[in-house]
Amino acid sequence: MNQLLQTFIPTAHLIKNTIGDCEVVIHDMSTPQNSVVFVLGDVTGRRIGQSFDHLVKDVLLSKNFENDCTANYYFTAQNGKLIRSSTSLIRAVNGKVVGALCVNIDTSSAMAAYKVIKNLLPNAKLDSKELQGANFTDGGCNSAALDEASSNDSVNLEAKNSNDLQQNILDIVQDLIASATHDLDVEGMKKEDRKRIVKFLAQKGIFEVKGAVELVAKALRTQKVTIYSYMDEVKKEG
């Protein structure tokens, strides 16, 4: 494991010991296809050697991405559980993103409690100002956020106001593309090999980032139209 990433293992234990029932995952972005290098806890079934899934679509492209992290996004794990997740990027001294720290929490208990509350308050709009202002707890409850918890809150980069943020995201994606292709004989690659790379990048949401197609074409020493063609073929093949 990258020496810098190893220094985050105590942080992972701190998070796990503080939260309790959660899963902490450390990713090494220099090996995108096998980015998971450390797992503490078992919520989603994550295993060392797997690849990242939500880094681009749910983290980098989230409207809540700020200070190199996105907190409290939701997704449904392969085991069917609704997961509340937060991810923070890890940068080296030179500013390059070398990894990511993810915290996954199973929402099953919270959702069960939420359903009980809804049954106890029939016809009540739980996100109404009246109920939010009531002295139930220290915080309000936004039912709309919970009801649509698994929806994708990704936004188009063009809608973001910060050019610096756009460039930051594009730089991260460029590094991911470079890491995914750096040890390959690009010049001698056959079409199926190039398609395999394009399929991996498509599955990870890379092409949702504006400018990514051009970066991939450059990395694979081919034209943008060829990458679009591969993308269409991959989509048709399922």
Disulfide bonds with the S-S distance in Angstrom:
none
